[in-house]
Amino acid sequence: MPGEGLRRTYNVSGPQFDRIDFVETTAISADDELLGDFRIATAGCPLALGTLNCDLVVLGQQKAKIHWTTLDESDLVSHSLMRSNDGQIWEPLSVQPATNAIGPNHYSYTDASAHSGVNYYRVLTRGLDGFEAYSNIVEAQFGVAGEIKIVIFPNPANDRLWVNFAGLEGKKELSVVNQLGQVVAVHATDALEMSLPTDDLAEAIYFLVVTTPLGVTTQKFEVKR
């Protein structure tokens, strides 16, 4: 029977994982022979998952599209998108099966019923053997519908769209979104009124998504010549 032997543990860290424990056990048998046992125990973010990154695009009032990307998946089970209003209590929104493919692997989900105020989002990835890994946290803030008053003119617009913020001070971020949900232009201002060039936009219906200190509001406009 082997004796008690010696046990050595080595800790290694790297960019794709929190920690790896190398555990080496050398036991001495009854015949004074050296028996070596070498194994690896992983902890933290699994080696089977590369970079897990999450971002979002605000599509309109109470609506946000969350994207996340992974690199080089293997032995993963699922990705669960979660939402929280306080960063402490999280509720699941969507569970998507992992592709387990060499990356990049892209996933997305549209939250069409976000709460008023701040919404936090993160992705929980689960794999075989029970390991778990979390993405970074992203947030979107929405105001109460009707709380933000913004006037746009002319509508339809030709080569320019004027936006009046009705006395609302502070930084405003404006995104022009087409009917496919693609952001085609981004602007920012601290002014109470600004003009947006539309001469480079094709004739179509667009949505102006305005993020303000009070939340997010959306106005529909048309480019027509």
C-alpha positions as a Markdown table, in Angstrom:
| # | Residue | x | y | z |
|---|---|---|---|---|
| 1 | Met | 0.0 | 0.0 | 0.0 |
| 2 | Pro | 1.3 | 3.5 | -0.8 |
| 3 | Gly | 2.5 | 5.6 | 2.1 |
| 4 | Glu | 1.2 | 9.1 | 2.9 |
| 5 | Gly | 3.7 | 10.7 | 0.4 |
| 6 | Leu | 4.2 | 14.3 | -0.5 |
| 7 | Arg | 1.8 | 16.8 | -1.9 |
| 8 | Arg | 2.7 | 20.0 | -3.8 |
| 9 | Thr | 0.3 | 22.7 | -5.2 |
| 10 | Tyr | 1.3 | 25.3 | -7.8 |
| 11 | Asn | -0.9 | 28.3 | -8.6 |
| 12 | Val | -0.8 | 29.8 | -12.0 |
| 13 | Ser | -2.9 | 32.8 | -13.3 |
| 14 | Gly | -3.5 | 34.1 | -16.8 |
| 15 | Pro | -5.7 | 36.4 | -18.9 |
| 16 | Gln | -8.3 | 33.7 | -19.8 |
| 17 | Phe | -8.8 | 32.3 | -16.3 |
| 18 | Asp | -8.7 | 33.2 | -12.6 |
| 19 | Arg | -6.5 | 30.4 | -11.3 |
| 20 | Ile | -5.3 | 26.9 | -12.1 |
| 21 | Asp | -4.1 | 24.6 | -9.3 |
| 22 | Phe | -1.5 | 22.0 | -10.3 |
| 23 | Val | -1.6 | 19.3 | -7.7 |
| 24 | Glu | 1.3 | 16.9 | -7.6 |
| 25 | Thr | 1.3 | 13.9 | -5.3 |
| 26 | Thr | 4.3 | 11.6 | -4.9 |
| 27 | Ala | 3.6 | 8.5 | -2.8 |
| 28 | Ile | 6.1 | 5.9 | -1.5 |
| 29 | Ser | 5.0 | 2.3 | -1.9 |
| 30 | Ala | 5.8 | -0.6 | 0.3 |
| 31 | Asp | 8.6 | -1.6 | -2.0 |
| 32 | Asp | 10.1 | 1.9 | -1.8 |
| 33 | Glu | 9.1 | 2.7 | -5.4 |
| 34 | Leu | 8.1 | 6.3 | -6.3 |
| 35 | Leu | 4.6 | 6.6 | -7.6 |
| 36 | Gly | 3.7 | 10.0 | -9.2 |
| 37 | Asp | 0.3 | 11.4 | -9.7 |
| 38 | Phe | -0.3 | 14.6 | -11.6 |
| 39 | Arg | -3.6 | 16.3 | -12.1 |
| 40 | Ile | -5.1 | 19.8 | -12.8 |
| 41 | Ala | -8.0 | 21.3 | -11.0 |
| 42 | Thr | -9.4 | 24.5 | -12.5 |
| 43 | Ala | -11.1 | 27.3 | -10.5 |
| 44 | Gly | -12.7 | 30.5 | -11.6 |
| 45 | Cys | -13.3 | 31.1 | -15.3 |
| 46 | Pro | -13.0 | 27.8 | -17.2 |
| 47 | Leu | -10.3 | 27.2 | -19.7 |
| 48 | Ala | -13.0 | 26.1 | -22.2 |
| 49 | Leu | -14.2 | 29.7 | -22.5 |
| 50 | Gly | -12.3 | 32.6 | -24.1 |
| 51 | Thr | -13.1 | 36.2 | -23.6 |
| 52 | Leu | -16.7 | 36.9 | -22.7 |
| 53 | Asn | -17.7 | 40.5 | -23.5 |
| 54 | Cys | -21.1 | 42.1 | -23.3 |
| 55 | Asp | -22.5 | 45.4 | -24.7 |
| 56 | Leu | -25.8 | 46.9 | -25.6 |
| 57 | Val | -27.6 | 49.4 | -27.9 |
| 58 | Val | -30.7 | 51.3 | -26.7 |
| 59 | Leu | -33.4 | 51.0 | -29.4 |
| 60 | Gly | -36.1 | 53.2 | -27.8 |
| 61 | Gln | -38.3 | 53.8 | -24.8 |
| 62 | Gln | -37.9 | 50.8 | -22.4 |
| 63 | Lys | -36.1 | 48.8 | -25.1 |
| 64 | Ala | -32.5 | 47.7 | -25.4 |
| 65 | Lys | -30.6 | 45.1 | -27.5 |
| 66 | Ile | -27.9 | 43.2 | -25.6 |
| 67 | His | -25.0 | 41.6 | -27.5 |
| 68 | Trp | -22.3 | 39.3 | -26.1 |
| 69 | Thr | -19.4 | 37.6 | -27.8 |
| 70 | Thr | -17.2 | 34.7 | -26.8 |
| 71 | Leu | -14.0 | 33.3 | -28.2 |
| 72 | Asp | -13.2 | 29.6 | -28.7 |
| 73 | Glu | -16.0 | 27.7 | -26.8 |
| 74 | Ser | -15.8 | 24.0 | -25.8 |
| 75 | Asp | -17.7 | 22.0 | -23.2 |
| 76 | Leu | -20.1 | 24.8 | -22.5 |
| 77 | Val | -23.8 | 24.3 | -21.9 |
| 78 | Ser | -25.6 | 27.7 | -22.1 |
| 79 | His | -25.5 | 31.4 | -21.8 |
| 80 | Ser | -28.1 | 33.1 | -19.6 |
| 81 | Leu | -28.8 | 36.8 | -20.0 |
| 82 | Met | -29.7 | 38.3 | -16.6 |
| 83 | Arg | -31.2 | 41.7 | -15.6 |
| 84 | Ser | -31.1 | 43.6 | -12.3 |
| 85 | Asn | -32.4 | 46.9 | -11.1 |
| 86 | Asp | -30.0 | 47.2 | -8.1 |
| 87 | Gly | -27.0 | 45.1 | -9.2 |
| 88 | Gln | -27.8 | 42.6 | -6.3 |
| 89 | Ile | -30.9 | 40.6 | -7.3 |
| 90 | Trp | -30.8 | 39.2 | -10.8 |
| 91 | Glu | -33.6 | 37.8 | -12.9 |
| 92 | Pro | -33.1 | 35.6 | -16.0 |
| 93 | Leu | -34.3 | 37.0 | -19.3 |
| 94 | Ser | -33.1 | 34.5 | -21.9 |
| 95 | Val | -31.2 | 31.2 | -22.0 |
| 96 | Gln | -29.4 | 30.3 | -25.2 |
| 97 | Pro | -27.4 | 27.1 | -25.9 |
| 98 | Ala | -23.7 | 27.5 | -26.4 |
| 99 | Thr | -22.4 | 26.9 | -29.9 |
| 100 | Asn | -19.2 | 25.3 | -28.7 |
| 101 | Ala | -17.4 | 26.5 | -31.8 |
| 102 | Ile | -14.1 | 28.3 | -32.4 |
| 103 | Gly | -14.9 | 32.0 | -32.1 |
| 104 | Pro | -15.8 | 34.6 | -32.3 |
| 105 | Asn | -19.3 | 33.5 | -31.3 |
| 106 | His | -22.0 | 36.1 | -31.3 |
| 107 | Tyr | -25.3 | 36.1 | -29.3 |
| 108 | Ser | -28.0 | 38.8 | -28.8 |
| 109 | Tyr | -31.3 | 39.4 | -27.1 |
| 110 | Thr | -33.7 | 42.4 | -27.2 |
| 111 | Asp | -35.3 | 43.4 | -23.9 |
| 112 | Ala | -38.5 | 45.1 | -25.0 |
| 113 | Ser | -39.8 | 45.6 | -21.4 |
| 114 | Ala | -37.0 | 47.2 | -19.5 |
| 115 | His | -37.9 | 48.9 | -16.2 |
| 116 | Ser | -37.9 | 52.7 | -15.7 |
| 117 | Gly | -34.7 | 53.8 | -14.1 |
| 118 | Val | -31.4 | 51.8 | -14.3 |
| 119 | Asn | -31.3 | 48.3 | -15.8 |
| 120 | Tyr | -28.2 | 46.2 | -15.4 |
| 121 | Tyr | -27.4 | 43.3 | -17.7 |
| 122 | Arg | -24.8 | 40.5 | -17.5 |
| 123 | Val | -24.4 | 37.0 | -19.0 |
| 124 | Leu | -23.9 | 33.9 | -16.9 |
| 125 | Thr | -22.2 | 31.1 | -18.8 |
| 126 | Arg | -22.5 | 27.5 | -17.6 |
| 127 | Gly | -20.4 | 24.5 | -18.7 |
| 128 | Leu | -19.9 | 20.9 | -18.0 |
| 129 | Asp | -18.7 | 19.9 | -14.5 |
| 130 | Gly | -20.7 | 22.7 | -13.0 |
| 131 | Phe | -18.3 | 25.7 | -13.7 |
| 132 | Glu | -19.7 | 29.2 | -14.2 |
| 133 | Ala | -18.4 | 32.4 | -15.6 |
| 134 | Tyr | -19.9 | 36.0 | -15.7 |
| 135 | Ser | -19.5 | 38.7 | -18.3 |
| 136 | Asn | -18.9 | 42.3 | -17.6 |
| 137 | Ile | -22.0 | 44.3 | -16.5 |
| 138 | Val | -23.6 | 46.9 | -18.9 |
| 139 | Glu | -26.4 | 49.3 | -18.1 |
| 140 | Ala | -29.2 | 51.2 | -19.7 |
| 141 | Gln | -31.3 | 53.9 | -18.1 |
| 142 | Phe | -34.9 | 54.7 | -19.1 |
| 143 | Gly | -37.2 | 57.5 | -17.9 |
| 144 | Val | -41.0 | 57.3 | -17.4 |
| 145 | Ala | -42.9 | 57.5 | -20.7 |
| 146 | Gly | -44.0 | 61.1 | -21.4 |
| 147 | Glu | -41.5 | 62.6 | -18.9 |
| 148 | Ile | -39.1 | 63.9 | -21.6 |
| 149 | Lys | -40.4 | 66.4 | -24.1 |
| 150 | Ile | -38.3 | 66.8 | -27.3 |
| 151 | Val | -39.5 | 68.5 | -30.5 |
| 152 | Ile | -38.0 | 67.6 | -33.9 |
| 153 | Phe | -38.6 | 69.5 | -37.2 |
| 154 | Pro | -39.1 | 69.5 | -40.1 |
| 155 | Asn | -40.6 | 66.1 | -40.4 |
| 156 | Pro | -40.2 | 64.8 | -43.1 |
| 157 | Ala | -36.6 | 66.1 | -43.3 |
| 158 | Asn | -34.6 | 66.8 | -46.4 |
| 159 | Asp | -31.0 | 67.6 | -45.6 |
| 160 | Arg | -31.2 | 68.6 | -42.0 |
| 161 | Leu | -33.3 | 67.7 | -38.9 |
| 162 | Trp | -33.6 | 70.2 | -36.0 |
| 163 | Val | -33.9 | 68.9 | -32.4 |
| 164 | Asn | -35.2 | 71.1 | -29.6 |
| 165 | Phe | -34.7 | 69.7 | -26.1 |
| 166 | Ala | -37.4 | 72.0 | -24.5 |
| 167 | Gly | -35.0 | 73.5 | -21.9 |
| 168 | Leu | -33.5 | 70.2 | -20.8 |
| 169 | Glu | -29.9 | 70.8 | -19.7 |
| 170 | Gly | -27.0 | 68.4 | -19.5 |
| 171 | Lys | -25.4 | 66.0 | -21.9 |
| 172 | Lys | -27.6 | 64.4 | -24.5 |
| 173 | Glu | -26.6 | 61.5 | -26.8 |
| 174 | Leu | -28.5 | 61.0 | -30.0 |
| 175 | Ser | -28.6 | 57.8 | -32.1 |
| 176 | Val | -30.3 | 57.5 | -35.5 |
| 177 | Val | -31.6 | 54.0 | -36.0 |
| 178 | Asn | -33.0 | 52.6 | -39.2 |
| 179 | Gln | -36.0 | 50.2 | -39.5 |
| 180 | Leu | -33.6 | 47.2 | -39.2 |
| 181 | Gly | -32.5 | 48.3 | -35.8 |
| 182 | Gln | -29.1 | 49.4 | -37.0 |
| 183 | Val | -27.5 | 52.6 | -35.6 |
| 184 | Val | -26.5 | 54.7 | -38.7 |
| 185 | Ala | -25.4 | 57.9 | -36.9 |
| 186 | Val | -24.4 | 59.0 | -33.4 |
| 187 | His | -24.3 | 62.6 | -32.0 |
| 188 | Ala | -23.8 | 64.2 | -28.6 |
| 189 | Thr | -24.5 | 67.7 | -27.4 |
| 190 | Asp | -24.9 | 69.9 | -24.3 |
| 191 | Ala | -26.9 | 72.5 | -26.1 |
| 192 | Leu | -30.7 | 73.1 | -25.8 |
| 193 | Glu | -31.1 | 72.8 | -29.6 |
| 194 | Met | -29.1 | 71.2 | -32.4 |
| 195 | Ser | -29.3 | 70.2 | -36.0 |
| 196 | Leu | -28.6 | 66.8 | -37.4 |
| 197 | Pro | -27.4 | 66.4 | -41.0 |
| 198 | Thr | -29.6 | 64.0 | -42.9 |
| 199 | Asp | -28.3 | 64.5 | -46.5 |
| 200 | Asp | -26.3 | 61.3 | -46.3 |
| 201 | Leu | -29.3 | 59.2 | -45.2 |
| 202 | Ala | -31.4 | 57.4 | -47.8 |
| 203 | Glu | -35.1 | 58.2 | -48.1 |
| 204 | Ala | -36.7 | 56.1 | -45.4 |
| 205 | Ile | -38.3 | 56.0 | -41.9 |
| 206 | Tyr | -35.8 | 56.4 | -39.0 |
| 207 | Phe | -35.9 | 56.6 | -35.2 |
| 208 | Leu | -34.1 | 59.2 | -33.2 |
| 209 | Val | -33.1 | 57.7 | -29.9 |
| 210 | Val | -32.2 | 60.4 | -27.4 |
| 211 | Thr | -30.5 | 59.6 | -24.1 |
| 212 | Thr | -30.8 | 62.4 | -21.5 |
| 213 | Pro | -30.1 | 62.8 | -17.8 |
| 214 | Leu | -33.8 | 62.0 | -17.3 |
| 215 | Gly | -33.8 | 58.8 | -19.3 |
| 216 | Val | -34.4 | 57.8 | -22.9 |
| 217 | Thr | -37.0 | 58.9 | -25.5 |
| 218 | Thr | -37.6 | 58.0 | -29.1 |
| 219 | Gln | -39.0 | 60.1 | -32.0 |
| 220 | Lys | -39.8 | 58.7 | -35.4 |
| 221 | Phe | -38.9 | 60.8 | -38.5 |
| 222 | Glu | -38.8 | 60.5 | -42.2 |
| 223 | Val | -36.2 | 61.5 | -44.7 |
| 224 | Lys | -37.8 | 62.6 | -48.0 |
| 225 | Arg | -36.6 | 64.6 | -50.9 |
